[in-house]
């Protein structure tokens, strides 16, 4: 009994420092941001005068923030779809026991080792209207296919053409992550199921659609949660690659929050944008965590 209490106190002592750090640098700062969002703080000198929901009404009434929300929606949907589809296809191909599997896994996972800033710089050059892809198209006589890419403010519905290069760059960097998750899922499916299906005359596509994908639903959900978290708060890739773009075509809430807070010194409205971003991420993550805890 004495030993168990001693071990309990040791475990408690190991956890307390982490809890203290998290409490101060996560939850305390969230509470401070919430308080700031209801204040009149605008300028270098803090002003915590309570103004109610005025900052929230002001931010949501601005056209730029409305565009940012639409950009976030279109970016998130496209990004998630591309990452999941490419990840499943790559994992399925590697699971075919191809030669040089380790080399292909390394190649597909390599983009994850690159920072978003480096990715943004490289893909900005690739999609530059005067060099990169457009220069290649001109050299092979297909200059009429050249686009303005991230300089094109054209909008189709809620989707800006300028977002396409950003979506491609983000998908390139994180498709390897989803590939690794789905490959682990493929390797965890009993081979007896697929062998029996092949004996019965089922094709590879039928096996993928009817056996693999239904059994990979938990992994798919986990991938969507993690990738959704990335997409909702993305900043460095977009900021490095395109900034806010023409007519805010590639603008996202994180860039708007940065410019409002640290360039415009409007800390009240900047806090509002940060709280909205926090709520968007919470809407994605909290239900998933709650479901996981209930199952455990």
N, C-alpha and C positions, 0 to 999 in steps of 0.2 A: 504493500500500500504506500509506504514511504517512497519507494523507488518510482512508483507510478506518478506520485505528486511531484517528485523532483523532475521527472521527464516532462511532465505537463508544464512546469514553470520554465524549463529550458526551451520548450517549443514556443511558449508564450513570449519569452524574451527574444527569440529569433524573429517573431512576427511583428512585435511592437514597433521596431524601427521602420520597417516597411510601411506599416499602417500610418505612422506619424508622417512620413514623407509624402505618402499618397494623400493624406488628409489635408496637408498644407498646400502642396504644389498642384493638386488636382481639384479637390472639392472646395477648398477655401477660395481658390482663384475663380472657380465657376460661380460661387456665391458672390464674389466681388464683381464679376462681370455682370451678373444679374442686377446687382445693386446699381452699377454704373449705367446700365441700360435704362433705368428709370430716373436718371439724373440729368441736370442741365450742363454737364461738363463739356465745354467746347473751348479749347484753348490750352495753353501750357499749364495753367493753374487749375488744380482740381476744384470742381464745383459740384457738390453732391446734393444740390437743391432738388427735391423730389418734384418731378413733372408728370408723373403717372405714365400713361401710354402714349404720350405725345411723340416720343422718338419712334415708337413702333408704327404709328400712323404715318409719320413722315417718311420713314424708310419704305414701307409697303406702297406708298403712293407714288414713289419715284419710278419713272419708266426704266431706268437702268437696272434697278433691282428686279423688276418684273422680267426684263430680258434675261438677267442672270439666272433666275429660277427656271425659265424655259430652256436656257442653254444647259443647265445642270440636268434637267429631265432628259433632253435629247442626247446629251453626252453619256449619261449613265445607262440608258437603255441600249444605245448602240455599242458602248464599250463592253457591257456585260454580255451581250449577245455574241459579239466577236470573240471575246476571251473564252467563253464556254464552248462555242462551236469549234474554234481552232484547238483549244485544249483537248477536247474529246477526240478530234480527228488525229492529232499528233500522238496522243496516248494509245489510241486504237492501232495506229500504224506501228508504233514501237512494240506493242504487245504481240505483234505477228512474229516475234522471234527473228527479227531481221539481223543481218550481219552488221557489226559495228554499232550495236545498240548503245553502248556506253558513250561513244562519240556523239551520237545524235542527241542523247539526253543532255550532255554537256553543252552542245550548241544551243539547244532550245532553252536551257536554264541560264545561259550566259547573260542575256539582257537583264536579268534580275540583279546581277552584281554591279550594274551601272546605275549611277544616281539619276534621278529625274532631270537634274540640271544638265548633265552631259547629254542625256537623251534629247532634251529640248534643243540644245545647240546643234546637234548632229541633224536631227530631222528638220530643223528650221532651214538648214542649208539644202537638204534634199528637196524640200518643197519651195525653195526660193523661186519666185517667178522668172528670174533671169538665168539661173543656173540649175544644177541638179536634174530632176526629172524633165523639166521643160527644155533644158539644153540638149538632153539626150534625144528627146522627141524631134527637135529641130534638126539635129545631125542626121537622123535616119529618115528625114523627109516627112515627118508627121507633126510639123509645127502647128497645124490647125487644131490638134488635140490638146495643146498646152492650155493650162488653166491658170487663174490667178491664185489658186489655192488659198492660203490664209489671208490674202489681201482682197478676196472676193466677198463683198458684204451681202451677196444675194441670199435671200431667205426663201425656203420652200416650207410653207406652214410655220411650224415652230423650229424648224431645223435650218441652221445657217451653214452654207457651203464651206465657210472658213473653218468650221469645226472638224471637217473631215481629216485634215492632216493631224490634228491633235488626237482624234480618236484612233487613227492608225498608229501613231507613236506610242500612245498609252497601251494599246492592245499588243503591240510588238514587245513591250517591256514585261507585261504580266501574263501573256499567254503561256509562257513556260511554267509559271506557277500553277495554273490550272491543269496543265499537262501532267505535272508531277502528282497532283492530287488524284486525277482520274486514272493515271497509270497505277497508283497504289490501289485504287478501287478495282481496276481490271484484274490485278494480280490476286486480289482477295476473293474473287468469285470462283467457286469450285469448278474445276475443269470438266467434271462429270456432266454438268448441265450443258455446256457448249458441245461436248463430244456427242452426247445423246441427240442434241438437235441436229448436228451434222449427219449423224447416222440416219435420222428421219428425213433427210433431204433438204434441210433448211440452209439458205445461203448466208453469207457473212453479214450482209446488210440486215437480213431478217433477225439474225442473232443479236446484232448490235441494237436494233430497235426494240426487240421483244424481250431480250434477256438482260443485256448489259445496262441499258439506260434505266429501266425500272429499278434495278438493284443499286444504281448509282445515285438515286435521288437524294439520300442524305449528304453525299459528297457534293452534289450539285448545289444544294441549299447552302452548305458551308462556303463553297466558292463564291456564290452570289453575295453572301453576307460580307465576306472579307473584301471582295472587289467593290461592292457597293459602298463600303466604308471609305475605300480609297477615292472613288469617283466623286462622292459628295463633298469631300473636303480638299480636293485637288487644288494645288496652288503652284508649286515650283515648276512643273512641266509646262503648264499654260503660260505662266509669267515669263519663263525663259524663251519659250518658242514663239509666242504670238502677242503676249501682253493682253490687253483687253480687245485687240483686234479693231478692224474698221467698223464704226457704228456699234461698238460693243458686241461684235459678232462672236467673239471667243471669250467674252468676259464671264467670270464665275464669281460667286459670292465671296470666296476667299480673297480674290484680287480687290474687289470692291471694299471689303473690310479693311484690307491693308492700306489702301489709298485713303479711305475715309478717316482711319484712326491715326496713321503715322505720317501722312502727308497733309491731310486736311485738319489734323488735330481735333477732330470731332469725336471724342471718346464715347459720348453717349450713344450716338448713332452707330459707331463702330461696334460697340458692345451688343447692340441690337442684332446686327448681322451675325456676330459670332454666336449668339444665343440661338438664332434661327438655324445656323449650321449645326449646332449641337443637337437641336431637336430633330433635325432631319436624320442625323446619324443614329440618334436614339430610337427613332421610329423603326429603323432597320435592325438594330442590334438587340434592343431590349426584348422584343417578343421572342427572338431566337434564343437568347440566354434563359428567359423564363421557361420556354419549352424544354430546353436542355436540362435545367435543374429539376423540372417535374419528372422527366424520364429517369434521372439518376436517383 
